[in-house]
Amino acid sequence: MRVLVAEDESRVAEALARGLRREGLAVDVALDGASALLKARLVEYDVVVLDRDLPEVHGDEVCRALAGEQVKLLMLTASGSVEDRVDGLGLGADDYMVKPFAFAELVARVRALGRRSGVARPPVLTLGDVRLDAARREVWRGDRPIDLAPKEFGVLEALMAAEGSVLSSEDLLVRVWDEHADPFTHTVRTTVMTLRKKLGDPPVVVTVNGAGYRI
């Protein structure tokens, strides 16, 4: 899942980004509304975590501009009044959270919104004898639990969600990594190699020469 955190307090933004990355999400950060709009136009995000009080372009305007598109909007605000919540949802936000909030709840809401973006898919993915529970961060092959690093988990989730379609290295780089990833890196190939080893035989991830990978 690809997420944009739009928050003008840099320490808060980075703390949210670090936490979401630990959950296996690919996260970019925008510190003002103008940057948030630009990034949202360049990258197909699943969810935007949007602080309402952004500089340059107000969060309300960002919300209006992105409402109705495929991306889902989770608006954050310091005001918890009913009127403010109604206003935020009326602007086109898909969900609304009041600061301060429990980080675990934020993760749960982001994941729930992510499942609603694009083509809906179940929270537990199953292909053959491989089962992936995104909410619990668990992967099983048959009766054997598989311990995966965050990027390995993200690659497997993307491939399973593709349901047999081929994803190129560039596709995986966009979906699983963030804006700081080097497009010329071999990190995708290396991650797929370690994922294959952990999943064991018979091989689950297939290389399609000149095209990418599929399950």
LUMZA-595306 format. One record per residue (C-alpha): residue in three letters; chain; z, y, x. Coordinates in steps of 0.1 Angstrom, whole numbers, plus 2048, in hexadecimal, padded with zeros to 3 digits. Example, Ala and Ser with C-alpha at 12.3 -4.5 7.8 and 13.67 -1.06 7.14 Angstrom:
# LUMZA-595306
@residuo = ALA	cadena = A	Z = 84E	Y = 7D3	X = 87B $
@residuo = SER	cadena = A	Z = 847	Y = 7F5	X = 889 $
# end
This chain:
# LUMZA-595306
@residuo = MET	cadena = A	Z = 800	Y = 800	X = 800 $
@residuo = ARG	cadena = A	Z = 7F7	Y = 823	X = 80D $
@residuo = VAL	cadena = A	Z = 810	Y = 83E	X = 806 $
@residuo = LEU	cadena = A	Z = 810	Y = 864	X = 80C $
@residuo = VAL	cadena = A	Z = 832	Y = 875	X = 80E $
@residuo = ALA	cadena = A	Z = 82E	Y = 89A	X = 806 $
@residuo = GLU	cadena = A	Z = 84F	Y = 8AB	X = 80F $
@residuo = ASP	cadena = A	Z = 854	Y = 8CC	X = 821 $
@residuo = GLU	cadena = A	Z = 875	Y = 8C4	X = 832 $
@residuo = SER	cadena = A	Z = 869	Y = 8B1	X = 850 $
@residuo = ARG	cadena = A	Z = 888	Y = 89D	X = 857 $
@residuo = VAL	cadena = A	Z = 889	Y = 891	X = 833 $
@residuo = ALA	cadena = A	Z = 864	Y = 889	X = 834 $
@residuo = GLU	cadena = A	Z = 866	Y = 875	X = 854 $
@residuo = ALA	cadena = A	Z = 885	Y = 863	X = 847 $
@residuo = LEU	cadena = A	Z = 873	Y = 859	X = 827 $
@residuo = ALA	cadena = A	Z = 854	Y = 84E	X = 83B $
@residuo = ARG	cadena = A	Z = 869	Y = 839	X = 854 $
@residuo = GLY	cadena = A	Z = 87A	Y = 828	X = 837 $
@residuo = LEU	cadena = A	Z = 85A	Y = 820	X = 824 $
@residuo = ARG	cadena = A	Z = 849	Y = 814	X = 844 $
@residuo = ARG	cadena = A	Z = 866	Y = 7FC	X = 849 $
@residuo = GLU	cadena = A	Z = 85D	Y = 7EE	X = 826 $
@residuo = GLY	cadena = A	Z = 83A	Y = 7E7	X = 833 $
@residuo = LEU	cadena = A	Z = 828	Y = 804	X = 824 $
@residuo = ALA	cadena = A	Z = 80E	Y = 81A	X = 836 $
@residuo = VAL	cadena = A	Z = 81C	Y = 83E	X = 834 $
@residuo = ASP	cadena = A	Z = 80E	Y = 860	X = 83C $
@residuo = VAL	cadena = A	Z = 821	Y = 881	X = 83A $
@residuo = ALA	cadena = A	Z = 817	Y = 8A3	X = 82E $
@residuo = LEU	cadena = A	Z = 82F	Y = 8C1	X = 832 $
@residuo = ASP	cadena = A	Z = 81E	Y = 8D8	X = 81A $
@residuo = GLY	cadena = A	Z = 809	Y = 8D7	X = 7FA $
@residuo = ALA	cadena = A	Z = 7E8	Y = 8E1	X = 80B $
@residuo = SER	cadena = A	Z = 7EB	Y = 8C4	X = 824 $
@residuo = ALA	cadena = A	Z = 7F5	Y = 8AC	X = 808 $
@residuo = LEU	cadena = A	Z = 7D6	Y = 8B5	X = 7F4 $
@residuo = LEU	cadena = A	Z = 7BF	Y = 8B2	X = 813 $
@residuo = LYS	cadena = A	Z = 7CD	Y = 890	X = 81D $
@residuo = ALA	cadena = A	Z = 7CB	Y = 883	X = 7F9 $
@residuo = ARG	cadena = A	Z = 7A6	Y = 88D	X = 7F8 $
@residuo = LEU	cadena = A	Z = 79F	Y = 87B	X = 819 $
@residuo = VAL	cadena = A	Z = 7B3	Y = 85B	X = 814 $
@residuo = GLU	cadena = A	Z = 7B6	Y = 844	X = 7F5 $
@residuo = TYR	cadena = A	Z = 7DC	Y = 843	X = 7F1 $
@residuo = ASP	cadena = A	Z = 7EC	Y = 82C	X = 7D9 $
@residuo = VAL	cadena = A	Z = 80B	Y = 842	X = 7D4 $
@residuo = VAL	cadena = A	Z = 814	Y = 866	X = 7DD $
@residuo = VAL	cadena = A	Z = 839	Y = 86E	X = 7DF $
@residuo = LEU	cadena = A	Z = 837	Y = 893	X = 7D7 $
@residuo = ASP	cadena = A	Z = 853	Y = 8AD	X = 7DB $
@residuo = ARG	cadena = A	Z = 850	Y = 8C6	X = 7BF $
@residuo = ASP	cadena = A	Z = 859	Y = 8E5	X = 7D4 $
@residuo = LEU	cadena = A	Z = 83E	Y = 8E4	X = 7EF $
@residuo = PRO	cadena = A	Z = 832	Y = 903	X = 803 $
@residuo = GLU	cadena = A	Z = 80E	Y = 910	X = 804 $
@residuo = VAL	cadena = A	Z = 803	Y = 8FD	X = 7E6 $
@residuo = HIS	cadena = A	Z = 820	Y = 8F6	X = 7CE $
@residuo = GLY	cadena = A	Z = 827	Y = 8D2	X = 7C5 $
@residuo = ASP	cadena = A	Z = 81F	Y = 8D9	X = 7A0 $
@residuo = GLU	cadena = A	Z = 7FB	Y = 8E4	X = 7AB $
@residuo = VAL	cadena = A	Z = 7F8	Y = 8C5	X = 7C1 $
@residuo = CYS	cadena = A	Z = 803	Y = 8AF	X = 7A3 $
@residuo = ARG	cadena = A	Z = 7E9	Y = 8C0	X = 78C $
@residuo = ALA	cadena = A	Z = 7CD	Y = 8BC	X = 7A5 $
@residuo = LEU	cadena = A	Z = 7D4	Y = 896	X = 7AA $
@residuo = ALA	cadena = A	Z = 7DE	Y = 88D	X = 787 $
@residuo = GLY	cadena = A	Z = 7C6	Y = 875	X = 776 $
@residuo = GLU	cadena = A	Z = 7B9	Y = 867	X = 796 $
@residuo = GLN	cadena = A	Z = 7BF	Y = 844	X = 7A2 $
@residuo = VAL	cadena = A	Z = 7DD	Y = 84E	X = 7B8 $
@residuo = LYS	cadena = A	Z = 800	Y = 84C	X = 7A7 $
@residuo = LEU	cadena = A	Z = 817	Y = 86A	X = 7AB $
@residuo = LEU	cadena = A	Z = 83D	Y = 867	X = 7B0 $
@residuo = MET	cadena = A	Z = 84C	Y = 88A	X = 7AD $
@residuo = LEU	cadena = A	Z = 86C	Y = 893	X = 7BF $
@residuo = THR	cadena = A	Z = 882	Y = 8B1	X = 7B5 $
@residuo = ALA	cadena = A	Z = 8A5	Y = 8BF	X = 7BA $
@residuo = SER	cadena = A	Z = 8A7	Y = 8C8	X = 795 $
@residuo = GLY	cadena = A	Z = 8B1	Y = 8AD	X = 77D $
@residuo = SER	cadena = A	Z = 8AF	Y = 8BF	X = 75C $
@residuo = VAL	cadena = A	Z = 89D	Y = 8AF	X = 73F $
@residuo = GLU	cadena = A	Z = 885	Y = 8CD	X = 73E $
@residuo = ASP	cadena = A	Z = 87B	Y = 8C9	X = 762 $
@residuo = ARG	cadena = A	Z = 875	Y = 8A4	X = 75E $
@residuo = VAL	cadena = A	Z = 860	Y = 8AA	X = 73F $
@residuo = ASP	cadena = A	Z = 84C	Y = 8C6	X = 752 $
@residuo = GLY	cadena = A	Z = 846	Y = 8AF	X = 770 $
@residuo = LEU	cadena = A	Z = 839	Y = 892	X = 75B $
@residuo = GLY	cadena = A	Z = 825	Y = 8AB	X = 747 $
@residuo = LEU	cadena = A	Z = 813	Y = 8B6	X = 767 $
@residuo = GLY	cadena = A	Z = 806	Y = 893	X = 76B $
@residuo = ALA	cadena = A	Z = 821	Y = 883	X = 780 $
@residuo = ASP	cadena = A	Z = 824	Y = 85D	X = 77A $
@residuo = ASP	cadena = A	Z = 849	Y = 85C	X = 783 $
@residuo = TYR	cadena = A	Z = 865	Y = 874	X = 78B $
@residuo = MET	cadena = A	Z = 884	Y = 872	X = 7A1 $
@residuo = VAL	cadena = A	Z = 8A1	Y = 88B	X = 7A6 $
@residuo = LYS	cadena = A	Z = 8AF	Y = 891	X = 7C8 $
@residuo = PRO	cadena = A	Z = 8C6	Y = 883	X = 7D6 $
@residuo = PHE	cadena = A	Z = 8BA	Y = 860	X = 7CE $
@residuo = ALA	cadena = A	Z = 8C0	Y = 83C	X = 7DA $
@residuo = PHE	cadena = A	Z = 8A5	Y = 833	X = 7F3 $
@residuo = ALA	cadena = A	Z = 8A3	Y = 80F	X = 7E4 $
@residuo = GLU	cadena = A	Z = 89A	Y = 81E	X = 7C3 $
@residuo = LEU	cadena = A	Z = 87F	Y = 834	X = 7D3 $
@residuo = VAL	cadena = A	Z = 870	Y = 815	X = 7E3 $
@residuo = ALA	cadena = A	Z = 871	Y = 802	X = 7C2 $
@residuo = ARG	cadena = A	Z = 860	Y = 81F	X = 7AF $
@residuo = VAL	cadena = A	Z = 845	Y = 823	X = 7CA $
@residuo = ARG	cadena = A	Z = 83D	Y = 7FD	X = 7C9 $
@residuo = ALA	cadena = A	Z = 83C	Y = 7FE	X = 7A2 $
@residuo = LEU	cadena = A	Z = 824	Y = 81B	X = 7A3 $
@residuo = GLY	cadena = A	Z = 80F	Y = 80A	X = 7BE $
@residuo = ARG	cadena = A	Z = 80B	Y = 7EC	X = 7A7 $
@residuo = ARG	cadena = A	Z = 7FD	Y = 803	X = 78D $
@residuo = SER	cadena = A	Z = 7E4	Y = 815	X = 7A3 $
@residuo = GLY	cadena = A	Z = 7C1	Y = 806	X = 7A4 $
@residuo = VAL	cadena = A	Z = 7BE	Y = 7E2	X = 797 $
@residuo = ALA	cadena = A	Z = 7DF	Y = 7D6	X = 78A $
@residuo = ARG	cadena = A	Z = 7ED	Y = 7B8	X = 79C $
@residuo = PRO	cadena = A	Z = 80D	Y = 7A3	X = 798 $
@residuo = PRO	cadena = A	Z = 82B	Y = 7AA	X = 7AE $
@residuo = VAL	cadena = A	Z = 829	Y = 787	X = 7BC $
@residuo = LEU	cadena = A	Z = 808	Y = 77D	X = 7CB $
@residuo = THR	cadena = A	Z = 7FE	Y = 758	X = 7CE $
@residuo = LEU	cadena = A	Z = 7E0	Y = 749	X = 7DF $
@residuo = GLY	cadena = A	Z = 7E0	Y = 724	X = 7E6 $
@residuo = ASP	cadena = A	Z = 802	Y = 71B	X = 7F4 $
@residuo = VAL	cadena = A	Z = 809	Y = 73E	X = 800 $
@residuo = ARG	cadena = A	Z = 820	Y = 754	X = 7EB $
@residuo = LEU	cadena = A	Z = 828	Y = 778	X = 7F2 $
@residuo = ASP	cadena = A	Z = 843	Y = 78C	X = 7E0 $
@residuo = ALA	cadena = A	Z = 83E	Y = 7B1	X = 7E8 $
@residuo = ALA	cadena = A	Z = 85E	Y = 7BD	X = 7D8 $
@residuo = ARG	cadena = A	Z = 874	Y = 7A5	X = 7EB $
@residuo = ARG	cadena = A	Z = 85F	Y = 7A6	X = 80B $
@residuo = GLU	cadena = A	Z = 85D	Y = 780	X = 80B $
@residuo = VAL	cadena = A	Z = 840	Y = 768	X = 814 $
@residuo = TRP	cadena = A	Z = 840	Y = 743	X = 80F $
@residuo = ARG	cadena = A	Z = 827	Y = 728	X = 819 $
@residuo = GLY	cadena = A	Z = 82F	Y = 70B	X = 803 $
@residuo = ASP	cadena = A	Z = 855	Y = 707	X = 806 $
@residuo = ARG	cadena = A	Z = 856	Y = 718	X = 828 $
@residuo = PRO	cadena = A	Z = 861	Y = 73C	X = 82B $
@residuo = ILE	cadena = A	Z = 84C	Y = 751	X = 843 $
@residuo = ASP	cadena = A	Z = 85C	Y = 76E	X = 856 $
@residuo = LEU	cadena = A	Z = 842	Y = 78A	X = 85A $
@residuo = ALA	cadena = A	Z = 843	Y = 7AB	X = 86C $
@residuo = PRO	cadena = A	Z = 83B	Y = 7C9	X = 855 $
@residuo = LYS	cadena = A	Z = 816	Y = 7CC	X = 860 $
@residuo = GLU	cadena = A	Z = 811	Y = 7A7	X = 85D $
@residuo = PHE	cadena = A	Z = 81F	Y = 7A8	X = 83A $
@residuo = GLY	cadena = A	Z = 809	Y = 7C5	X = 832 $
@residuo = VAL	cadena = A	Z = 7E9	Y = 7B4	X = 83E $
@residuo = LEU	cadena = A	Z = 7F2	Y = 794	X = 82B $
@residuo = GLU	cadena = A	Z = 7F9	Y = 7A8	X = 80B $
@residuo = ALA	cadena = A	Z = 7D8	Y = 7BB	X = 80E $
@residuo = LEU	cadena = A	Z = 7C4	Y = 79B	X = 814 $
@residuo = MET	cadena = A	Z = 7D5	Y = 788	X = 7F7 $
@residuo = ALA	cadena = A	Z = 7D0	Y = 7A5	X = 7DF $
@residuo = ALA	cadena = A	Z = 7AB	Y = 7A5	X = 7E9 $
@residuo = GLU	cadena = A	Z = 7A9	Y = 781	X = 7DA $
@residuo = GLY	cadena = A	Z = 790	Y = 773	X = 7F2 $
@residuo = SER	cadena = A	Z = 77C	Y = 793	X = 7F8 $
@residuo = VAL	cadena = A	Z = 775	Y = 79C	X = 81C $
@residuo = LEU	cadena = A	Z = 789	Y = 7B9	X = 82B $
@residuo = SER	cadena = A	Z = 77C	Y = 7C9	X = 84B $
@residuo = SER	cadena = A	Z = 793	Y = 7D4	X = 867 $
@residuo = GLU	cadena = A	Z = 78D	Y = 7F7	X = 85C $
@residuo = ASP	cadena = A	Z = 798	Y = 7EF	X = 838 $
@residuo = LEU	cadena = A	Z = 7B8	Y = 7DF	X = 845 $
@residuo = LEU	cadena = A	Z = 7BE	Y = 7FC	X = 85C $
@residuo = VAL	cadena = A	Z = 7BC	Y = 815	X = 83F $
@residuo = ARG	cadena = A	Z = 7D1	Y = 800	X = 827 $
@residuo = VAL	cadena = A	Z = 7ED	Y = 7F4	X = 83E $
@residuo = TRP	cadena = A	Z = 7F0	Y = 80D	X = 85A $
@residuo = ASP	cadena = A	Z = 7F2	Y = 834	X = 858 $
@residuo = GLU	cadena = A	Z = 7E0	Y = 852	X = 864 $
@residuo = HIS	cadena = A	Z = 7ED	Y = 84E	X = 887 $
@residuo = ALA	cadena = A	Z = 7DB	Y = 82D	X = 88C $
@residuo = ASP	cadena = A	Z = 7C0	Y = 82C	X = 8A7 $
@residuo = PRO	cadena = A	Z = 7A0	Y = 821	X = 896 $
@residuo = PHE	cadena = A	Z = 795	Y = 811	X = 8B7 $
@residuo = THR	cadena = A	Z = 7B4	Y = 7FD	X = 8BB $
@residuo = HIS	cadena = A	Z = 7B6	Y = 7D7	X = 8BB $
@residuo = THR	cadena = A	Z = 7D6	Y = 7D7	X = 8A7 $
@residuo = VAL	cadena = A	Z = 7C6	Y = 7C8	X = 888 $
@residuo = ARG	cadena = A	Z = 7B8	Y = 7AB	X = 89B $
@residuo = THR	cadena = A	Z = 7D9	Y = 7A5	X = 8AD $
@residuo = THR	cadena = A	Z = 7ED	Y = 7A7	X = 88C $
@residuo = VAL	cadena = A	Z = 7D5	Y = 78E	X = 87B $
@residuo = MET	cadena = A	Z = 7DA	Y = 776	X = 899 $
@residuo = THR	cadena = A	Z = 800	Y = 777	X = 897 $
@residuo = LEU	cadena = A	Z = 7FE	Y = 774	X = 871 $
@residuo = ARG	cadena = A	Z = 7E8	Y = 755	X = 874 $
@residuo = LYS	cadena = A	Z = 801	Y = 745	X = 88C $
@residuo = LYS	cadena = A	Z = 81E	Y = 74B	X = 875 $
@residuo = LEU	cadena = A	Z = 80D	Y = 73E	X = 856 $
@residuo = GLY	cadena = A	Z = 803	Y = 71E	X = 869 $
@residuo = ASP	cadena = A	Z = 7E9	Y = 704	X = 862 $
@residuo = PRO	cadena = A	Z = 7D2	Y = 6FF	X = 850 $
@residuo = PRO	cadena = A	Z = 7C7	Y = 723	X = 857 $
@residuo = VAL	cadena = A	Z = 7CB	Y = 73C	X = 83A $
@residuo = VAL	cadena = A	Z = 7BA	Y = 75B	X = 848 $
@residuo = VAL	cadena = A	Z = 795	Y = 756	X = 84F $
@residuo = THR	cadena = A	Z = 780	Y = 76C	X = 866 $
@residuo = VAL	cadena = A	Z = 75E	Y = 775	X = 858 $
@residuo = ASN	cadena = A	Z = 749	Y = 77D	X = 876 $
@residuo = GLY	cadena = A	Z = 73D	Y = 7A1	X = 877 $
@residuo = ALA	cadena = A	Z = 74F	Y = 7A9	X = 856 $
@residuo = GLY	cadena = A	Z = 774	Y = 7A4	X = 858 $
@residuo = TYR	cadena = A	Z = 78E	Y = 78D	X = 849 $
@residuo = ARG	cadena = A	Z = 795	Y = 77C	X = 828 $
@residuo = ILE	cadena = A	Z = 7AC	Y = 761	X = 81A $
# end
